[in-house]
């Protein structure tokens, strides 16, 4: 897989996990940064400028809203710029592709016979509705190291369930 976890500067303290991301997740974040910088920010800046030209700014809702929106965009730009520098893109499958690790596609079956499929991704790219769960989520953590045929009990908000790992595969 990618690099090992890195220790903190003190040498003996807790270990900080690197922030892994899939290539697709990194590309989505980079595209958002690009869109914010090249499309959204210039548009909102123009809108604020146009609203400011109308006169009294203290009672100008378009101006006030535009300035707020501009602050939100700038905050997101700062976050994404810093975050993209911290992320480690995982491009290789793990040494043991039969086990669940970062980037794995996993097929599960619950004790009622219902099938689930999803991919284990980083916290910056999870989207349960698209079949991507975070490696830091309770289910993501419970799956790490499992292989086809393994069963485990998982506590959901609506009650415990037993899952069986049906299939593990990688497409990195």
C-alpha contacts under 8 A as a table, 3 or more apart, distances in Angstrom:
res1	aa1	res2	aa2	distance
1	X	90	X	7.21
1	X	92	X	6.04
1	X	93	X	6.10
1	X	94	X	4.55
1	X	95	X	6.77
2	X	88	X	7.85
2	X	90	X	6.13
2	X	92	X	7.50
4	X	18	X	7.95
5	X	15	X	6.65
5	X	16	X	6.24
5	X	17	X	4.98
5	X	18	X	5.86
6	X	15	X	5.99
6	X	16	X	5.73
6	X	17	X	6.52
6	X	18	X	6.99
7	X	10	X	7.97
7	X	11	X	6.25
7	X	12	X	7.60
7	X	13	X	7.19
7	X	14	X	6.78
7	X	15	X	4.54
7	X	16	X	6.02
8	X	11	X	5.84
8	X	12	X	7.46
8	X	13	X	6.15
8	X	14	X	6.61
8	X	15	X	6.03
8	X	16	X	6.62
10	X	13	X	6.11
18	X	86	X	7.94
18	X	87	X	7.31
18	X	88	X	7.05
19	X	86	X	6.82
19	X	87	X	5.10
19	X	88	X	6.02
19	X	122	X	7.05
20	X	87	X	5.75
20	X	88	X	4.83
20	X	89	X	5.93
20	X	90	X	6.47
20	X	102	X	7.86
20	X	121	X	7.89
20	X	122	X	5.65
21	X	25	X	5.95
21	X	26	X	6.16
21	X	87	X	6.38
21	X	88	X	6.05
21	X	89	X	5.00
21	X	90	X	6.18
21	X	121	X	6.48
21	X	122	X	5.04
21	X	124	X	7.41
21	X	125	X	7.42
22	X	25	X	5.09
22	X	26	X	6.20
22	X	89	X	5.54
22	X	90	X	5.57
22	X	91	X	7.20
22	X	103	X	6.65
22	X	121	X	6.67
22	X	122	X	7.31
22	X	172	X	7.70
23	X	26	X	5.16
23	X	27	X	6.10
23	X	89	X	5.84
23	X	90	X	6.89
23	X	91	X	6.98
23	X	172	X	7.86
24	X	27	X	5.10
24	X	28	X	6.18
25	X	28	X	5.13
25	X	29	X	6.35
25	X	124	X	7.48
25	X	125	X	5.42
26	X	29	X	5.23
26	X	30	X	6.11
26	X	84	X	7.37
26	X	87	X	7.94
26	X	89	X	7.04
27	X	30	X	5.02
27	X	31	X	5.99
28	X	31	X	5.10
28	X	32	X	6.22
29	X	32	X	5.06
29	X	33	X	6.27
29	X	80	X	7.12
29	X	84	X	7.56
30	X	33	X	5.06
30	X	34	X	6.17
30	X	80	X	7.82
30	X	84	X	7.36
31	X	34	X	5.00
31	X	35	X	6.06
32	X	35	X	5.08
32	X	36	X	6.05
33	X	36	X	5.20
33	X	37	X	6.10
33	X	77	X	6.21
33	X	80	X	6.33
33	X	81	X	7.36
34	X	37	X	5.20
34	X	38	X	5.88
34	X	39	X	7.90
35	X	38	X	5.29
35	X	39	X	5.19
35	X	40	X	6.37
36	X	39	X	5.69
36	X	40	X	4.74
36	X	41	X	5.70
36	X	73	X	6.86
36	X	77	X	7.04
37	X	40	X	6.49
37	X	41	X	5.59
37	X	42	X	7.38
37	X	77	X	7.31
38	X	41	X	6.65
38	X	42	X	6.55
39	X	42	X	5.78
39	X	43	X	6.22
40	X	43	X	5.21
40	X	44	X	6.14
40	X	73	X	7.85
41	X	44	X	5.23
41	X	45	X	5.97
41	X	70	X	6.74
41	X	73	X	6.69
41	X	74	X	7.98
42	X	45	X	5.02
42	X	46	X	6.20
43	X	46	X	5.22
43	X	47	X	6.32
44	X	47	X	4.91
44	X	48	X	6.13
44	X	66	X	6.29
44	X	69	X	7.37
44	X	70	X	6.42
45	X	48	X	5.14
45	X	49	X	6.14
45	X	66	X	7.67
45	X	70	X	7.10
46	X	49	X	5.02
46	X	50	X	6.07
47	X	50	X	5.10
47	X	51	X	6.09
47	X	62	X	7.94
47	X	63	X	7.75
47	X	66	X	6.72
48	X	51	X	5.05
48	X	52	X	6.02
48	X	62	X	7.26
48	X	63	X	5.27
48	X	66	X	5.25
48	X	67	X	6.52
49	X	52	X	5.08
49	X	53	X	6.33
49	X	63	X	7.93
50	X	53	X	5.22
50	X	54	X	6.91
51	X	54	X	5.40
51	X	55	X	7.77
51	X	57	X	7.98
51	X	60	X	7.29
51	X	62	X	5.93
51	X	63	X	5.01
52	X	55	X	6.03
52	X	56	X	7.57
52	X	57	X	6.19
52	X	60	X	7.98
52	X	63	X	6.03
55	X	60	X	7.94
56	X	59	X	6.23
56	X	60	X	6.36
57	X	60	X	4.89
57	X	63	X	6.41
57	X	64	X	7.39
58	X	64	X	7.71
60	X	63	X	5.34
60	X	64	X	6.26
61	X	64	X	5.10
61	X	65	X	5.89
62	X	65	X	5.22
62	X	66	X	5.86
63	X	66	X	5.05
63	X	67	X	6.14
64	X	67	X	5.27
64	X	68	X	6.31
65	X	68	X	5.10
65	X	69	X	6.13
66	X	69	X	5.01
66	X	70	X	6.04
67	X	70	X	4.99
67	X	71	X	6.26
68	X	71	X	5.17
68	X	72	X	6.37
69	X	72	X	5.06
69	X	73	X	6.22
70	X	73	X	5.08
70	X	74	X	6.12
71	X	74	X	5.09
71	X	75	X	6.08
72	X	75	X	5.09
72	X	76	X	6.23
73	X	76	X	5.13
73	X	77	X	6.07
74	X	77	X	4.96
74	X	78	X	6.20
75	X	78	X	5.25
75	X	79	X	6.24
76	X	79	X	5.00
76	X	80	X	6.02
77	X	80	X	5.24
77	X	81	X	5.99
78	X	81	X	5.24
78	X	82	X	6.22
79	X	82	X	5.36
79	X	83	X	5.90
80	X	83	X	4.91
80	X	84	X	5.86
81	X	84	X	5.54
81	X	85	X	6.65
82	X	85	X	5.38
82	X	86	X	6.65
83	X	86	X	5.13
83	X	87	X	6.34
84	X	87	X	5.37
90	X	93	X	7.99
90	X	103	X	7.71
90	X	172	X	7.69
91	X	172	X	5.51
92	X	172	X	6.14
93	X	97	X	6.50
93	X	103	X	7.69
93	X	170	X	6.42
93	X	171	X	7.89
93	X	172	X	6.46
94	X	97	X	5.68
94	X	101	X	7.12
96	X	99	X	5.92
97	X	100	X	7.46
97	X	168	X	7.56
97	X	169	X	6.78
97	X	170	X	7.13
98	X	147	X	5.71
98	X	148	X	7.20
98	X	168	X	6.10
98	X	169	X	7.19
99	X	144	X	7.54
99	X	145	X	5.22
99	X	146	X	5.35
99	X	147	X	4.54
99	X	148	X	7.65
99	X	168	X	6.74
100	X	104	X	5.75
100	X	105	X	8.00
100	X	106	X	7.39
100	X	143	X	6.30
100	X	144	X	5.10
100	X	145	X	5.03
100	X	146	X	5.40
100	X	147	X	6.29
100	X	168	X	6.46
101	X	104	X	5.74
101	X	120	X	7.38
101	X	143	X	7.99
101	X	144	X	5.42
101	X	145	X	6.34
102	X	120	X	5.64
102	X	121	X	6.16
102	X	122	X	7.74
102	X	135	X	6.71
103	X	119	X	6.31
103	X	120	X	5.11
103	X	121	X	5.53
103	X	170	X	6.63
103	X	171	X	7.91
103	X	172	X	7.17
104	X	119	X	5.55
104	X	120	X	5.45
104	X	121	X	7.93
104	X	168	X	6.47
104	X	169	X	5.76
104	X	170	X	5.06
104	X	171	X	7.75
105	X	117	X	7.19
105	X	118	X	5.67
105	X	119	X	4.22
105	X	120	X	6.48
105	X	168	X	5.73
105	X	169	X	5.23
105	X	170	X	5.91
105	X	171	X	7.90
106	X	117	X	5.59
106	X	118	X	5.54
106	X	119	X	6.05
106	X	120	X	7.71
106	X	165	X	7.31
106	X	166	X	7.62
106	X	167	X	5.82
106	X	168	X	4.78
106	X	169	X	6.72
107	X	115	X	7.06
107	X	116	X	5.69
107	X	117	X	4.42
107	X	118	X	6.79
107	X	165	X	6.21
107	X	166	X	5.32
107	X	167	X	5.00
107	X	168	X	6.54
108	X	115	X	5.69
108	X	116	X	5.08
108	X	117	X	6.29
108	X	163	X	6.22
108	X	164	X	5.56
108	X	165	X	4.70
108	X	166	X	5.26
108	X	167	X	7.16
109	X	112	X	7.85
109	X	113	X	5.68
109	X	114	X	5.44
109	X	115	X	4.45
109	X	116	X	6.15
109	X	163	X	5.54
109	X	164	X	5.30
109	X	165	X	6.69
109	X	166	X	6.68
110	X	113	X	5.33
110	X	114	X	5.42
110	X	115	X	6.63
110	X	161	X	6.68
110	X	162	X	5.65
110	X	163	X	4.40
110	X	164	X	6.34
111	X	114	X	7.44
111	X	161	X	6.68
111	X	162	X	5.42
111	X	163	X	6.27
111	X	164	X	7.87
117	X	131	X	6.74
118	X	131	X	4.41
118	X	132	X	5.47
118	X	133	X	6.80
119	X	131	X	6.20
119	X	132	X	4.82
119	X	133	X	6.17
120	X	132	X	6.09
120	X	133	X	5.30
120	X	134	X	5.77
120	X	135	X	5.51
120	X	140	X	6.45
121	X	125	X	6.46
121	X	126	X	6.16
121	X	132	X	6.21
121	X	133	X	5.94
121	X	134	X	5.00
121	X	135	X	5.68
122	X	125	X	5.63
122	X	126	X	6.46
122	X	133	X	7.89
122	X	134	X	5.20
122	X	135	X	5.79
122	X	136	X	7.46
123	X	126	X	5.69
123	X	134	X	5.00
123	X	135	X	6.86
123	X	136	X	6.60
125	X	132	X	7.53
125	X	134	X	7.49
126	X	132	X	5.00
126	X	133	X	4.96
126	X	134	X	5.21
127	X	130	X	5.41
127	X	131	X	6.45
127	X	132	X	5.01
127	X	133	X	6.21
128	X	131	X	4.94
128	X	132	X	5.19
128	X	133	X	5.64
129	X	132	X	7.47
133	X	137	X	7.02
133	X	140	X	6.63
134	X	137	X	5.16
134	X	140	X	5.93
135	X	139	X	7.92
135	X	140	X	4.42
135	X	141	X	5.87
136	X	140	X	5.94
136	X	141	X	5.88
137	X	140	X	4.98
137	X	141	X	6.07
138	X	141	X	5.23
138	X	142	X	6.13
139	X	142	X	4.96
139	X	143	X	6.21
139	X	154	X	7.39
140	X	143	X	5.29
140	X	144	X	6.60
141	X	144	X	5.53
142	X	154	X	7.66
143	X	146	X	5.49
146	X	150	X	6.17
146	X	165	X	7.34
147	X	150	X	5.72
147	X	165	X	6.43
147	X	167	X	7.63
147	X	168	X	6.89
148	X	164	X	7.66
148	X	165	X	4.80
148	X	166	X	5.07
148	X	167	X	5.26
148	X	168	X	6.53
149	X	164	X	6.26
149	X	165	X	5.47
149	X	166	X	6.15
150	X	164	X	5.73
150	X	165	X	5.50
151	X	162	X	6.79
151	X	163	X	5.52
151	X	164	X	4.26
151	X	165	X	6.32
152	X	162	X	5.59
152	X	163	X	5.50
152	X	164	X	6.62
153	X	160	X	6.74
153	X	161	X	5.69
153	X	162	X	4.31
153	X	163	X	6.30
154	X	160	X	5.51
154	X	161	X	5.35
154	X	162	X	6.09
154	X	163	X	7.28
155	X	159	X	5.90
155	X	160	X	4.16
155	X	161	X	6.39
156	X	159	X	5.06
156	X	160	X	5.50
156	X	161	X	7.18
157	X	160	X	7.94
165	X	168	X	7.64
